[in-house]
Amino acid sequence: MGCPQRFLSLRRVTMVAALISSMATPAFAEETPAGEPSAVAAQYARAPMADPQQVAELGRIRRQSIAVRRSLSAGVVGAGLASLIGGLVLVIPETDSGAMRIAGINTLAFGAVNVVVGSIALAGIRAEEAEWEEDRSEERKTAQGFQRHLFHALADERREAVSHGINLGLASAYAAASIATIVGSQFGVDEPQRWMASGISIGAQALFLLVIDAIGTTDAGSQYESIEALAASALSVSLGPDGGGVAITRAY
């Protein structure tokens, strides 16, 4: 008889929780102007609500993450524009060795890539912010919507960390090539000044990219851990046509 009693007790708790949830929904429904029924508002009114503190915390973490991404991408675009200007300055004058022109060509190439990559990143950040942080912010107030945003945020931060990690590897390769070129210029190669200029120009760009991607990788990992801390086990109670039900779900 122990099991049936526990089942009945659990069902009573479920029904009480569902009743409390249904009593709380009119306050939300009243926010919809009279004569303008909203299917979305009605859906939110019927759905179990998430913890407001957790909703606010997720929003804070996401705003902080997006702010860092925007700053890094803007820095890449700014550095790219500076490299384009600097590259032109280096390419124009003619020298006997042509070393300045080699350095200018390298600088121009990195500058063009940085401007394009940084601009694409800024556009992607704005799209992410508009869709998930603005247009769909109301979804986070429901239990299911909150979990959906948690899943998305975790995947987004993981993707960001992996992307910066790959770029960090590329920046390290650029740095290694720079060192090898500079060292090689000291061992009897033809046109050693060109080698030296090329190595220095590549090294300057590699150093900048190493800093940017190290910051991006570290921040994305930190944001992932913060979001993961919110993704704890949650108990959701729902009332449907067949009666009440209890579901245990994990966000990761």
Steps between C-alpha positions, in 0.01 A plus 500: 500500500801732542548561128135594423500740796816669380351524151183662636704741710710596199184553296352722771816711505484521122141616498562757772801639313303510178214679675742758642650546154154549345412756768811699418433529127221766500753767601693435180185481290389841628802657332338436160278797403127430489376409158848400382537130586855373466562132430858541620388662827244226552765235440732659755214535745431126490864391509695434823721797574876498556677642803519879440843519665640236267340673201663829603836330555495334158420836342789663686747232392391523138524880493849481646606235250366696204667819622839325512450349154402835355804669652736235365347506153505879491864485603574262212328733252682802642835324486424385145430855386821621668690219325356602163616857551837391634544252216438768240755725670757218487426397140520842336867593560765318297817372667805321366420176680123517464469397865248772584279395211504136613399607851227717353356219291483271803339773706244574228407132473446460874311829515257402224430162661448658843255758366293235321504247786431764764211651303340159449538430871334831592206422271464155657511646850226746415283224351551282810418789728187597306354149470579346838556791737233739374232342279475177702574632848146423620559129435748487787225575749345156451664183630529340156610824337765549767642154433493563125700818548740319731563236233554768238730707722713200592536397134574858400775545760651161413504596132660833588769331709578249224518776239740707707700187579547425130598861432740484794668206334526691171645802681757272663595367156541858375723575799710191433537597133602848606770370733628257237516777239684739729747233606546389138592854399816466707633189323613610156168500313452713192352842573527472881338841549186378326494194722539715809230746394262218413561328834447819699179594319354151542611489863325828581173368357542164673553667837180699464299192398645297787377758749154529341442124476642429845253748649216357291578139595529582870181707509293245307615224736413712803156587362436133422574404859272775631212388278562137585459586867141607421428177312411301811229239538154656485159369604222608266133450575240516224122460480365353178184332369596176670565659837814608677848371438848531637809503280863504610723657237867584484628792297825322411 
